[in-house]
Each structure stands twice: as structure tokens, then as C-alpha cells.
Amino acid sequence: MTAFAMVELEITDADGIAPYRAAVEDTVTAHGGRYRILGGETEVLEGGIGEYPVKVLIEFPTMDAAKRWYQSDAYQAILPHRLNHSRGNFLLVEGLDNG
């Protein structure tokens, strides 16, 4: 069953987050993930989800793969660059079984 990393961010220091942005895609693809949304125009129709302007959606083959990515040494090594230079929301959500 697929899983998604759903992220919305406000970058507070573009230079500080640069090492994260340069390395994160390789960590995602190493765990079978692929970007489905990476920024782009957003129009909020209801609610307060627009608080953080950058939206990211990453699809993984399974929830276990998503967790392995997040907990991997490679991702944990770059994570402080995101945590220290942005604010936002980050969650993992299990997708539908379309098989």
C-alpha cells in the first residue's frame, strides 16, 4: 500500500537550507520515493493549510519505505538543515490500496 510524505514549509533561511535542498532528492529516490508535488501555485479553498507556502508530496511504495527513508542515516544527516531553516508541517499518510 502506498504512503505519502506530505510537507508544507516556509523557508526562513534560503542559504541555510541549501544543503538540504541539494541532497534530499537522492535520499528520496534511494528509498523508492518520487515527488508528486514540489512547490507550484497553490489556491486554498477552505481551511488554514495555506499558512506555509511551499507544498511537497512524495510518494513511497509502502509506509515502511517512507519510514525507512525518514529514519535513514542519509536523511537524518541533512534533516537539521531543514529543521533549523524552515518551519511547517510534515506527516506520513498511508494511501489507498489500488491493487
C-alpha positions as CSV (number, residue, x, y, z in Angstrom):
1,M,0.0,0.0,0.0
2,T,1.5,3.4,-1.0
3,A,2.3,6.1,1.5
4,F,2.9,9.8,1.1
5,A,5.1,12.3,2.9
6,M,3.0,15.5,3.0
7,V,5.0,18.6,3.8
8,E,4.2,22.3,3.8
9,L,7.0,24.7,4.6
10,E,8.0,28.3,4.9
11,I,11.7,28.7,4.3
12,T,13.2,31.1,6.8
13,D,16.8,31.0,5.6
14,A,17.4,30.1,1.9
15,D,21.2,29.8,2.4
16,G,20.9,27.7,5.5
17,I,18.5,25.2,3.9
18,A,20.6,24.9,0.7
19,P,22.5,21.8,1.7
20,Y,19.2,20.0,2.4
21,R,17.7,21.0,-0.9
22,A,20.8,19.8,-2.7
23,A,20.8,16.4,-1.1
24,V,17.2,15.4,-0.3
25,E,16.2,14.1,-3.7
26,D,18.9,11.4,-3.7
27,T,17.7,10.2,-0.3
28,V,14.1,10.0,-1.5
29,T,14.9,8.1,-4.7
30,A,17.2,5.7,-2.7
31,H,14.1,4.5,-0.8
32,G,11.8,4.2,-3.8
33,G,10.2,7.6,-3.4
34,R,9.2,10.0,-6.1
35,Y,8.0,13.6,-5.9
36,R,4.3,14.2,-6.9
37,I,4.2,17.8,-5.9
38,L,7.2,20.2,-5.4
39,G,6.1,23.7,-4.9
40,G,3.9,25.2,-7.6
41,E,0.9,27.5,-7.4
42,T,-1.5,26.8,-4.5
43,E,-5.0,28.0,-4.1
44,V,-6.6,27.4,-0.7
45,L,-10.3,26.9,-1.0
46,E,-11.0,26.0,2.7
47,G,-9.2,26.0,6.0
48,G,-5.8,27.2,7.1
49,I,-3.5,25.0,5.2
50,G,-2.1,28.0,3.3
51,E,-0.1,29.1,6.4
52,Y,3.1,27.6,4.8
53,P,3.5,28.4,1.1
54,V,5.7,25.6,-0.1
55,K,3.8,22.3,-0.6
56,V,5.6,18.9,-1.2
57,L,4.1,15.5,-1.7
58,I,6.4,12.5,-2.0
59,E,5.0,9.0,-2.9
60,F,6.6,5.9,-1.5
61,P,5.8,2.3,-2.3
62,T,4.9,1.5,1.3
63,M,4.6,3.1,4.7
64,D,7.7,1.1,5.8
65,A,9.7,2.5,2.9
66,A,8.6,6.0,3.9
67,K,9.7,5.4,7.5
68,R,13.0,3.9,6.4
69,W,13.7,7.0,4.3
70,Y,12.9,9.4,7.1
71,Q,15.0,7.3,9.6
72,S,17.9,6.7,7.2
73,D,21.3,7.9,8.1
74,A,21.5,9.9,4.8
75,Y,18.2,11.8,5.6
76,Q,18.9,12.3,9.2
77,A,22.3,13.8,8.3
78,I,20.6,16.6,6.3
79,L,17.4,17.0,8.3
80,P,18.9,19.6,10.7
81,H,19.3,22.0,7.7
82,R,15.5,21.8,7.1
83,L,14.5,22.0,10.8
84,N,16.8,24.9,11.6
85,H,16.0,27.0,8.5
86,S,12.2,26.4,7.9
87,R,9.0,25.9,9.7
88,G,6.0,23.9,8.7
89,N,4.2,20.6,8.9
90,F,5.4,17.1,8.0
91,L,3.4,13.9,8.1
92,L,3.2,10.4,6.6
93,V,-0.1,9.2,5.3
94,E,-1.0,5.8,4.1
95,G,-2.6,5.7,0.7
96,L,-5.3,3.6,-0.8
97,D,-4.6,0.0,-1.9
98,N,-5.5,0.2,-5.6
99,G,-4.3,-3.4,-6.3
